[in-house]
Amino acid sequence: MLEKHLEYLSQDPYGMAREAKQEYLRKCLQDLIIHHRDNCSEYARVLEALAYDDSSAKELEDLPFLPVQLFKEFELMSVPKSAVVKTMMSSGTSGQKRSKVFLDRPTAMAQSRCLSNIMASFIGKKRLPMIILDTELAKKDPRMFSARGAGIIGFSLFGRDVFFALDDNMEIRWKDLQEYIERHSGERIVLFGYTYIIWQYIVKAMQNKKKNMGLTDGTLFHIGGWKKLQAESVSAQTYNQALKDVCGDIDIHNYYGMAEQLGSVFVECENGHMHCSVFSDVIIRDPKDFRACGIGEEGLVELISVLPSSYPGHVLLTEDWGRIMGEDDCPCGRKGKYFELQGRIKKAEIRGCSDTYGQ
Amino acid sequence: MTNMEKYINAFKESLEIDDSIITDELAFDSIPEWDSVGHMRLMASLEDTFDIMFETEDIMDFSSLGKGKEILKKYNVDL
């Protein structure tokens, strides 16, 4: 994040309505475009090839976007290599090229703060007992900064007495888990995991053993995408119900984000709508001519984030398919656009979205 | 052990580093041992040692050994 935008990080993530948000985002994005053009020669060449002109970009949809695949082909950064403190790799299943995302300290810090702010609006600022529905990946290979491992570490910041529910063999640590839940009875517990891993190694395993965690107050966040679940014909509704059957009385929030835009995530509200925060926005584009689609129209998902300053990932065209459902008027009260994801475009490469285990 | 010794010890044990690099300037991500994983271990160790609970904000602000001393003051830990 650019230093002059840091003050925005403490904004209410869902408090800004369209007009104010458009103006604020346009200002941030214009600053970012200039910053990346001045500091990343590849990005400058893209702008040149597009004949991009600052003064002609009136709306967010007029801003130039980069296809997310570019991060697989090129090492794009807008800071000197010496300033890079972390290189994130997208998950990508074997044999495929993986994205490389270069983080300097300010960008890494802004990502944590942004995620923290968004999460606090769902679970409050206090750190709560946390169950990670995964194995302690970092223990095995601490230097491995896969998106899956980094996601867990990034999230565990909001918890205390963090407990990993799976052992090294992806088996549930049932006895320890029961003790943990016992120890924190009466407290609200946060749970975190990857969509498919939860299904495969928590839900199915517990169904087989006819077990139930018996949670009485919990909030679960999961990320990773539905591709593999769609292959098993599992709908969001089936998933949520099965999860509640084995966990107990919990709220479930699916959320969405890219390794190329960590931090400014999109969280599903209690009505099942994926929400943009004030740090991000979504535009749907017609794949035939890339025009911006209206509310309700399906197309390619473009994602905007105010966070990336060490690499030009502020406006990305993804390989995801979706539609905007509305803006500022979700019954949950959150301002901003809300949308629905409908999967990956057919010609896109298969990507694991952090949700790969030994496959 | 004084509180300062306990503080330094938490760094040495949770990050597995030795005395030679212990200074106020020792910063998060400046050595391989103090990465995000090490950071979470360090925070847990300090919380146990001084029986406190950091706010998320302070975990993110805890950017160096020196900065950590300031943060601990907020939790009434005299070093």
Interface residues (C-beta under 8 A of the other chain):
Chain A: V85 K86 R105 A108 M109 S112 R113 S116 A120 K125 K126 R127 A138 P142 R143 A150 I153 G154 S156 L157 F158 R160 V162
Chain B: D29 P32 D35 S36 V37 G38 M40 E47 M53 F54 E55 T56 E57 I59 M60
